[in-house]
Amino acid sequence: MQTSQGYQPLRVEAATSFPMTDAYPPAAPAISLIIPTFNEAAAIGPLLAYLWAEIGATTEILLADGGSTDLTLQLAAQAGVRVLVCPRKGRAAQLNHGAAHASGSILYFLHADSYPPLGFENDIRRAVATGAGSGCYRLAFDHGHWFLQFSAWMTRWPLTWFRFGDQSLFVQRKLFVQLGGYREDLLVMEDQELVERLQRVAPFRLLPRAVVTSARKYLANGVLRLQAIFTLIVLLYRLGVPQAWLLRVYRALVRQGNL
């Protein structure tokens, strides 16, 4: 397992007997956990500490950074994760860059302010072992506002309109490569677009537990106000409004946005 001091060698013990080869359990598929960041110094340290306490030896963590000017990179390096400075800023481009440098057969994309449930590795491996090509968790917020709780409750339904990047996303690497990854020309709605393509080619599994994500952006913008903005952007996207216009709307209306 990777630590802040590097990689620790596996401990090998002498065998007292020689069972048949098929008596060994199959090796757990490796997971590459990829986190896109841009100026996430306030969030990245606690998240990485949580993840290190959870993951096993066959899971790696890669941080795909879009040019942070705060202490994000230093904190990630101190935490012992693999830091990638991406050639392009933008969530889709950063996630693709992280995937290109990942070694696992399962890719797991996670936002820097979102916490997967305890035992998430087993959830993901079990889903893949039972036929899922990709999938995600339901959503929960770290704030009790009634509308945030309602929005989180809606993510239990298997509808693409209720799939958001905050829910995290796991996908078999071969499927991700087959589909060409995220569309880097999309600066908003890149998560829903990829999920739609994934659902067309392989089973998509909505896991019954929840990722807990920060409500910080909602609190900075006003819960109902920000939800109205997001709804507007989704509707404009579905109507075919160009990405440049969607980005303009996002930047004009959303405070503390990282796009």
N, C-alpha and C positions, 0 to 999 in steps of 0.2 A: 504494500500500500504506500501511496505517496504521502509524505509528511513534509513539514517545513524544513526538515533536514535532508530531504531527497527520498529515494526509494529504499525501502527496507527489503533485504533478501528474504525469500521464502525459506521457512524452516523445514528441512527434510529429515524425517525420522526413518530409521531402518525398519524394514518390514520383517515380521516374524513368520509370515507365510506368503505363498504366491498364488493368490486367487486368479481365476480365469479373467481375461481382459474385460469381458462383458459384465463382470461383477462390480466394476467401478461405476459410480454414478456419473452421468454425463456432466461435463464442465458447464458451469453457468455462463451464458453468453455475456460478453463484456458490454458494459454500458459506457458511452461517452456523454457526459453531462455538460452541455454547452450553455454558457450564460453571456448574453450580449450586454455590454455596458457602455455608458457615457456619463461621466461625472456621478458615479454611484458610491462615493466614499462613505456617505452616511449609512448606506444599507449593506454594502458588500461584506464587511467584516463579520457581523453577526450571522449572515446567511452562510458564509463559508465555514464558520465554526460549527453551525448546525449540521451542514452536509458532511463534514469530516467525521462527525460523531455517528453518522448514519451509514455511510457507504462501506462496502467491502473492498477486497483487494482487486476485484475485477472491474471496478468502476473508476474512471478518470474524470477529472474536472478541468474544463478548458474555459477560460475567460476570453471572449472575443470583443476587444475594445475598439471603440470608434473615435479615439483621439481625446481621451479624458484629459482635462487640465487640472484636476484636483488630485487627491491622493489615492484614487482607485487602483492604479497599477501597483503602487508601492504596497498597499494593504493586501492586494491579491498575491503579490510575490512573497510577502512575509507569511501569508497563510499557506504557501506551498503549492498553489495551483499553477497550471501551465497558462501563461499569459501570452495572448496573440494580439499584436497590434495590427489591426486590419487596414488594408490599403484604401478602403472606402468606408465612410460613415453611412449608416443606414441599417436598420435592423435586419432586413433581408440579406444584404451584402455581408453583414457581420456573421449572421448565422450560417450562411453558406461557407464563409471562410473558416469558421470553427469546424464545420462538418468535414471540410476538405482535409483538415489536420487531425481529425479524430481517428482513433484506432478501433473503437468498439463496433460490434455488429448491430447494436441498437443505439440510436441517437436520441438524446433526451434534452429538449430545449426548455430552458427555465428562465424567467425574468429575475432580475436582481432583487426585486422586492417581494418575491413570492416564495412560500415555503411548502414543499410537498409533504404529505403525511408521513408519519413514521412507517418504515417498512416499504417505502415506495419502490425500491429495487425489486422486491418480490412481487409486488402488484404488476409491474411492467413485464417482468420475465414470464409470469404466469399468463398474462394476456397474450404475449407473443407465442408462447408454447401452445396455446389453445386456438391459434389461428389468426390473431389480430395482426394486420400489417402496420397499423398505427392506432393512436388513440390519445386520450387526455383524461384529466380529472374534472370533477365538478369544481365550482368556485365558491370560496368563502372570503369575506372581508374581515379585517382586524378592527372593525368599527361596528357599533350596533345600530346605526341609522336604519330606520325601517325600510327605506327604499333600497339601500345597499343589500339588506337581507332579502328583500324581494327579488332583486336582480340576481343575486347568488342562487336563490331557489330556482329560478328559471333555467339555470344551466343544467339541471337534471334531465331536461328534455332533449331528445336526439335530433335537434334541428340546427342546421349550419348557422342560422342567424344568432344562435346562442353559443357559438364557439369563439372564444377570445384567447389571445396569446397569454393572458394572465393565468389561464387554466393549465399551462404547460403543454407540451406535445412530445409524445414518443413515436418513433417511426423506425422500422427496420431500415438499416443503412442501404441495402440493395434496392429497396423501394424508393427511398429518397433520391438515390443516384439515377434510377430509372426515370423518374419524373423530372429530373433536372433541378431539384431543390426549390428554394424560394425564388420567386420572380423578383429580380433586383430592380426592375423598373417600377415596382410598386413601393411607394414610400408610406402608404397607409393601406390597411386592409390586406396586408400580405399574408397574415395568418389564416383568415377565412378563405382566401383564394387557394392556398395550399391544401387546406382541409377538404375543400370541395374536390380537388383533383385526387387526393388520397382516397376519399370515399368511393370514387368511381372505379378504382382498380383493385381494392382489397378491403377486407372487413375493418371497420373503424370501431374501436372499443371505448365507450364512455365508462370510465371506472367509477364505482359507486362512492368513493371517498372524495375529499376536497383538498385542493391547494388553497392555502390561506395567503391572500395578497394584501398589500398595503392600500389603504384608502386615502393616502396622502394627496393624490392629485384631485380626488373628489373634494376633500376638505379645503384645499387651496382655491378651488374654483366654485365651490357650492355644489352639493350633491345633485340636485335637480337640474341646475344649470348645465353641469358637465354632461349629465346623461342626455339632455336635450341636444347638446352639441354632437355627441357621439351618434345619436339617432339620425341627426341631420347628415352627418358624414356618411353613414351607412346607406341612407336613402340616395344621396347624390352618387355614391359609388355604384349602386344597383342601377341607377339611371344612365350610367356610362359617362359621368362627368370626368374629364381628364385628371390624372394624378396631380398635375401642377396646380390645378384649381383646388383640389381637395387639401393639398398641403398648405395652400394659402389660407384656406378657411381654418384649418387646424391651428396654424401659427397665429392667426389674428384673434382667435377666440379662447384658446387654451393657455392658461397660465402654468408655468413650470413644466411645460412640455419639452421633450428631448428630441423632437424631430427637426 
